[in-house]
Amino acid sequence: MHTLLVTGGAGFIGGNFVLDLVGSGEHRIINLDALTYAGNLDTLASLERSPHHKFVRGDIGDRELVAQLLKQYQPSAIVNFAAESHVDRSIDGPGTFIQTNVVGTMNLLQAALGYWRDLPEPEKSTFRFLHVSTDEVYGSLGDTGAFREDTPYAPNSPYSASKAASDHLVRAWHHTYGLPTLTTNCSNNYGPYQFPEKLVPLMIQKALTDQPLPVYGDGRNVRDWLYVLDHCRAIRAVLERGRVGEVYNVGGNAERMNIDVVNTIIALVDARRPRANGTARTDLITYVKDRPGHDRRYAIDSTKLRTELGWTPTETFESGIAKTVDWYLANQAWCGRVLDGSYRGERLGTA
């Protein structure tokens, strides 16, 4: 059984990754999470009595704590999900993003480097540091083309700039110090356990309660949508078979305009929870002032991941979004506990 140190494993993608790996019966997970607003132990409730999951509340910036966990549990890999991750919040408060995504990643790298240098063979040769990042580091595309691993970085928000910086640090720790790193850059994730400030869960929750559905600008911004469990499979493939020092882009091959995503969600919610008067919820769509610096289009070219590691997404956008709506409808108690906190679905990041 492999032991992994997973950071940010109570968040959306990290939580799904932890549930998937512990469920496989092949891994023991040491889960380090600071439990900021988007971290949620409810996501991990099914693992409460699992001998293969150890939760530790703490910050990746706490180098002594990270070093202690590495020494105590001797993981064969670190998978770093820990990050502040919402563009709108980064507009309102960029300092937190720099502290966690840049300084925190550097501290984690330093702790990993010290641990790795002291490992005996063959453990030293097989150790990996996998850093999970975003397609937003590449900036914005025009009407054609897709981001490749060699696309120059051009971040346009405080969030994407902080993630770009963390990616560069990971690269530098490999090339300067030899730390065996891997980096993944993914497109927009959706699926179970996502904090409801993000587009998909926000639209589901607001549609259910007949609240206005805020759509930025003209709604024609394009994203490549990736079902979170497909992303988790990709991370496992990179961790197990990826070439050290390499970057792998992960996309769902599912480009959609934001307004089309919203209309799809409306149709699914209408079919499952129709209004008493039988009318469609399209009348809830409300166009609002665009986000400052809003990137127009993202698209991911996952050819490298597909050809080298044999990964392909199993969900289409249509199948994945239907599963996602069904999950939120069946887990309103989880949603309610999340919304009992400080976030109430209000507009963030208006600058």
C-alpha positions as CSV (number, residue, x, y, z in Angstrom):
1,M,0.0,0.0,0.0
2,H,1.4,3.4,-1.0
3,T,1.3,6.3,1.4
4,L,0.7,9.7,-0.1
5,L,0.8,13.2,1.5
6,V,-2.1,15.0,-0.1
7,T,-2.4,18.8,0.6
8,G,-5.7,20.5,0.2
9,G,-7.5,17.2,0.4
10,A,-10.7,18.6,2.0
11,G,-11.4,20.9,-1.0
12,F,-13.3,20.2,-4.1
13,I,-10.7,18.4,-6.4
14,G,-8.5,17.2,-3.5
15,G,-11.5,15.8,-1.7
16,N,-12.7,13.8,-4.7
17,F,-9.1,12.6,-5.2
18,V,-8.8,11.4,-1.6
19,L,-12.2,9.6,-1.8
20,D,-11.2,7.9,-5.0
21,L,-7.8,6.7,-3.8
22,V,-8.9,5.5,-0.4
23,G,-11.8,3.8,-2.0
24,S,-9.4,1.9,-4.3
25,G,-7.9,0.2,-1.2
26,E,-4.4,0.7,-2.6
27,H,-3.4,3.9,-0.8
28,R,-3.0,5.4,2.6
29,I,-3.6,9.1,2.5
30,I,-2.2,11.7,4.9
31,N,-4.5,14.6,4.3
32,L,-3.2,18.1,5.2
33,D,-5.7,20.9,4.8
34,A,-6.0,24.3,6.5
35,L,-9.8,24.2,6.3
36,T,-10.2,27.7,4.9
37,Y,-13.7,28.6,3.7
38,A,-13.7,26.1,0.8
39,G,-12.3,23.2,2.9
40,N,-15.1,20.9,4.1
41,L,-14.7,17.9,6.4
42,D,-18.3,16.9,5.4
43,T,-16.8,15.8,2.1
44,L,-14.7,13.3,3.9
45,A,-17.3,12.0,6.3
46,S,-17.3,8.5,4.8
47,L,-13.6,8.1,5.7
48,E,-14.0,9.0,9.3
49,R,-13.3,5.5,10.5
50,S,-11.0,4.4,7.6
51,P,-7.6,3.2,8.7
52,H,-6.3,4.4,5.3
53,H,-7.0,8.1,5.9
54,K,-5.4,10.4,8.4
55,F,-6.6,14.0,8.4
56,V,-4.3,16.7,9.8
57,R,-5.4,20.3,10.0
58,G,-2.6,22.6,9.1
59,D,-1.0,24.9,6.5
60,I,1.4,24.1,3.8
61,G,3.3,27.2,4.9
62,D,4.1,25.5,8.2
63,R,7.4,23.9,7.2
64,E,8.0,22.3,10.6
65,L,4.6,20.6,10.5
66,V,5.1,19.4,6.9
67,A,8.6,18.1,7.8
68,Q,7.2,16.2,10.8
69,L,4.5,14.6,8.7
70,L,7.0,13.5,6.1
71,K,9.3,12.0,8.7
72,Q,6.5,10.3,10.6
73,Y,4.6,8.8,7.6
74,Q,7.3,8.4,5.0
75,P,5.1,9.0,1.9
76,S,6.2,7.9,-1.6
77,A,4.7,11.1,-3.1
78,I,3.3,14.5,-2.3
79,V,0.2,15.6,-4.3
80,N,-0.3,19.4,-3.9
81,F,-3.9,20.6,-4.3
82,A,-3.6,23.3,-1.6
83,A,-4.4,26.6,-3.2
84,E,-6.7,29.6,-3.1
85,S,-8.6,29.0,-6.3
86,H,-11.4,31.5,-7.1
87,V,-10.6,34.4,-9.5
88,D,-13.3,36.7,-8.0
89,R,-11.9,36.3,-4.5
90,S,-8.4,37.0,-5.8
91,I,-9.6,40.3,-7.2
92,D,-11.0,41.3,-3.8
93,G,-8.0,40.0,-1.8
94,P,-4.8,39.1,-3.8
95,G,-2.5,39.0,-0.8
96,T,-4.0,35.7,0.5
97,F,-3.4,34.1,-2.9
98,I,0.2,35.2,-2.9
99,Q,0.7,33.8,0.6
100,T,-0.8,30.4,0.0
101,N,-0.1,29.8,-3.7
102,V,3.4,31.2,-3.9
103,V,4.9,31.3,-0.4
104,G,3.1,28.2,0.7
105,T,4.2,26.2,-2.4
106,M,7.8,27.3,-1.8
107,N,7.7,26.1,1.8
108,L,6.2,22.8,0.7
109,L,8.9,22.4,-1.9
110,Q,11.6,23.1,0.6
111,A,10.3,20.5,3.0
112,A,9.9,18.0,0.2
113,L,13.5,18.6,-0.9
114,G,14.9,18.0,2.5
115,Y,12.9,14.8,2.9
116,W,13.7,13.5,-0.6
117,R,17.5,14.1,-0.2
118,D,17.5,11.9,2.9
119,L,15.6,9.0,1.4
120,P,17.5,5.8,0.8
121,E,17.3,4.0,-2.6
122,P,15.1,2.8,-4.1
123,E,12.6,5.1,-2.4
124,K,14.5,8.2,-3.5
125,S,14.3,7.2,-7.2
126,T,10.5,6.5,-7.0
127,F,9.5,9.6,-4.9
128,R,7.4,12.2,-6.8
129,F,6.1,15.7,-6.1
130,L,3.0,16.3,-8.2
131,H,1.7,19.9,-8.4
132,V,-1.9,20.5,-9.5
133,S,-2.4,23.7,-11.4
134,T,-4.7,25.4,-13.9
135,D,-5.1,26.3,-17.5
136,E,-5.6,29.9,-16.5
137,V,-1.8,30.5,-16.3
138,Y,-1.8,30.5,-20.1
139,G,-4.1,33.6,-20.4
140,S,-6.9,34.0,-23.0
141,L,-7.4,32.4,-26.4
142,G,-9.0,33.8,-29.5
143,D,-11.7,31.9,-31.4
144,T,-9.3,29.1,-32.4
145,G,-6.4,27.1,-31.0
146,A,-5.8,25.4,-27.7
147,F,-3.3,25.6,-24.9
148,R,-0.4,23.2,-25.1
149,E,2.3,22.4,-22.5
150,D,4.7,24.8,-24.4
151,T,2.2,27.7,-24.6
152,P,3.8,30.8,-23.0
153,Y,2.3,31.9,-19.7
154,A,0.2,35.0,-19.8
155,P,-1.9,35.2,-16.5
156,N,-4.5,37.9,-16.4
157,S,-5.8,37.7,-12.8
158,P,-4.2,37.7,-9.4
159,Y,-5.3,34.1,-9.0
160,S,-3.7,32.9,-12.3
161,A,-0.6,35.0,-11.6
162,S,-0.1,33.3,-8.3
163,K,-0.6,29.8,-9.8
164,A,1.8,30.7,-12.6
165,A,4.4,31.7,-10.0
166,S,3.9,28.4,-8.2
167,D,4.3,26.4,-11.4
168,H,7.6,28.2,-12.1
169,L,8.8,27.4,-8.5
170,V,8.0,23.7,-9.1
171,R,10.0,23.8,-12.3
172,A,12.9,25.6,-10.7
173,W,13.1,23.1,-7.8
174,H,13.4,20.3,-10.3
175,H,16.0,21.9,-12.6
176,T,18.0,23.5,-9.8
177,Y,17.8,20.9,-7.1
178,G,16.8,17.7,-8.9
179,L,13.5,17.3,-7.0
180,P,11.4,14.8,-9.0
181,T,8.4,16.9,-9.9
182,L,5.4,16.6,-12.1
183,T,2.9,19.4,-12.9
184,T,-0.7,19.1,-14.3
185,N,-2.6,22.1,-15.7
186,C,-6.3,21.4,-15.9
187,S,-9.4,23.0,-17.5
188,N,-12.6,24.0,-15.6
189,N,-13.6,21.2,-13.2
190,Y,-17.2,20.5,-12.2
191,G,-18.8,17.7,-10.2
192,P,-19.7,16.6,-6.6
193,Y,-18.6,18.6,-3.5
194,Q,-17.7,21.9,-5.3
195,F,-18.0,25.1,-3.3
196,P,-21.0,27.0,-4.5
197,E,-19.3,30.2,-5.6
198,K,-18.2,28.4,-8.8
199,L,-20.5,28.6,-11.8
200,V,-22.0,25.1,-11.9
201,P,-23.1,24.6,-8.3
202,L,-24.0,28.3,-8.0
203,M,-26.4,28.0,-10.9
204,I,-27.9,24.8,-9.6
205,Q,-28.5,26.2,-6.1
206,K,-30.0,29.5,-7.4
207,A,-32.2,27.7,-9.9
208,L,-33.6,25.4,-7.2
209,T,-34.6,28.5,-5.1
210,D,-35.8,30.6,-8.0
211,Q,-33.1,33.3,-7.5
212,P,-31.6,35.3,-10.4
213,L,-28.9,33.5,-12.3
214,P,-26.0,36.0,-12.7
215,V,-24.2,35.6,-16.1
216,Y,-21.1,37.8,-16.6
217,G,-20.9,40.0,-19.6
218,D,-22.6,38.6,-22.7
219,G,-22.3,35.0,-21.4
220,R,-20.2,33.9,-24.4
221,N,-17.0,33.3,-22.6
222,V,-15.8,29.8,-23.4
223,R,-14.4,27.2,-21.1
224,D,-13.3,23.6,-21.6
225,W,-15.3,21.6,-18.9
226,L,-13.7,18.6,-17.2
227,Y,-15.6,16.2,-14.9
228,V,-13.7,16.1,-11.6
229,L,-13.4,12.3,-11.4
230,D,-11.9,12.2,-14.9
231,H,-9.4,14.8,-13.6
232,C,-8.6,12.5,-10.6
233,R,-8.0,9.6,-13.0
234,A,-5.6,11.8,-15.0
235,I,-3.7,12.8,-11.9
236,R,-3.3,9.1,-10.9
237,A,-2.0,8.4,-14.4
238,V,0.6,11.2,-14.2
239,L,1.6,10.2,-10.7
240,E,2.1,6.6,-11.7
241,R,3.5,6.9,-15.2
242,G,4.4,10.5,-15.9
243,R,8.0,11.5,-16.9
244,V,9.8,13.4,-14.2
245,G,10.1,17.1,-14.8
246,E,7.2,17.1,-17.3
247,V,4.0,19.1,-17.5
248,Y,0.7,17.5,-18.6
249,N,-2.4,19.4,-19.7
250,V,-5.7,17.9,-18.6
251,G,-8.9,18.8,-20.6
252,G,-12.4,17.4,-21.0
253,N,-12.6,18.1,-24.7
254,A,-15.9,19.9,-23.9
255,E,-15.8,23.5,-24.8
256,R,-19.0,25.4,-23.9
257,M,-20.0,29.0,-23.7
258,N,-21.1,30.0,-20.1
259,I,-24.6,30.8,-21.3
260,D,-24.9,27.3,-22.8
261,V,-23.8,25.8,-19.5
262,V,-26.4,27.8,-17.6
263,N,-29.2,26.8,-20.1
264,T,-28.2,23.2,-19.8
265,I,-28.4,23.4,-16.0
266,I,-31.8,25.1,-16.2
267,A,-33.1,22.3,-18.4
268,L,-31.9,19.6,-16.1
269,V,-33.3,21.2,-13.0
270,D,-36.6,21.9,-14.7
271,A,-36.9,18.3,-15.7
272,R,-36.1,17.1,-12.2
273,R,-37.7,19.8,-10.0
274,P,-40.3,21.5,-12.2
275,R,-41.9,24.8,-11.1
276,A,-45.5,24.6,-9.8
277,N,-46.6,26.6,-12.8
278,G,-44.6,24.5,-15.3
279,T,-42.6,27.4,-16.8
280,A,-38.9,27.2,-17.6
281,R,-36.4,28.9,-15.4
282,T,-34.8,30.7,-18.3
283,D,-36.5,33.9,-17.0
284,L,-34.1,33.8,-14.1
285,I,-31.1,34.5,-16.3
286,T,-29.7,38.0,-15.4
287,Y,-26.8,39.5,-17.3
288,V,-24.4,41.4,-15.0
289,K,-21.3,43.5,-15.4
290,D,-18.4,41.4,-16.6
291,R,-15.6,40.3,-14.3
292,P,-12.5,42.6,-14.5
293,G,-9.9,41.0,-16.8
294,H,-12.3,38.2,-17.7
295,D,-10.5,35.8,-20.1
296,R,-12.5,35.2,-23.2
297,R,-11.8,31.6,-24.0
298,Y,-9.8,28.6,-22.7
299,A,-9.2,25.3,-24.4
300,I,-6.9,22.5,-23.5
301,D,-4.9,20.2,-25.9
302,S,-4.5,17.0,-23.9
303,T,-2.7,15.1,-26.7
304,K,0.4,14.6,-24.6
305,L,-1.5,13.0,-21.8
306,R,-3.5,10.8,-24.2
307,T,-0.6,9.6,-26.2
308,E,2.0,9.1,-23.5
309,L,-0.2,7.8,-20.6
310,G,-3.3,6.5,-22.4
311,W,-5.8,8.8,-20.5
312,T,-9.1,9.9,-22.0
313,P,-12.1,11.4,-20.3
314,T,-14.9,8.9,-19.6
315,E,-17.6,11.5,-19.3
316,T,-19.0,13.8,-22.0
317,F,-20.2,17.2,-20.8
318,E,-23.8,16.0,-21.1
319,S,-23.3,12.9,-19.0
320,G,-21.1,14.6,-16.4
321,I,-23.4,17.6,-15.9
322,A,-26.4,15.4,-15.5
323,K,-24.6,13.4,-12.8
324,T,-23.6,16.6,-11.2
325,V,-27.1,18.1,-11.0
326,D,-28.4,14.8,-9.7
327,W,-25.7,14.8,-7.0
328,Y,-26.6,18.3,-5.8
329,L,-30.3,17.5,-5.7
330,A,-29.6,14.4,-3.6
331,N,-27.2,16.2,-1.3
332,Q,-28.9,19.4,-0.3
333,A,-27.9,18.8,3.3
334,W,-24.3,19.1,2.3
335,C,-25.0,22.2,0.4
336,G,-27.0,23.7,3.3
337,R,-24.2,23.2,5.7
338,V,-21.7,24.9,3.3
339,L,-24.1,27.8,2.8
340,D,-24.5,28.2,6.6
341,G,-21.1,29.8,6.5
342,S,-20.0,33.3,5.5
343,Y,-20.7,32.8,1.7
344,R,-24.3,33.4,0.7
345,G,-24.0,33.3,-3.1
346,E,-23.3,37.0,-3.4
347,R,-21.3,38.6,-6.2
348,L,-17.5,38.7,-5.5
349,G,-14.6,40.3,-7.3
350,T,-16.2,43.4,-8.8
351,A,-13.0,45.5,-8.1
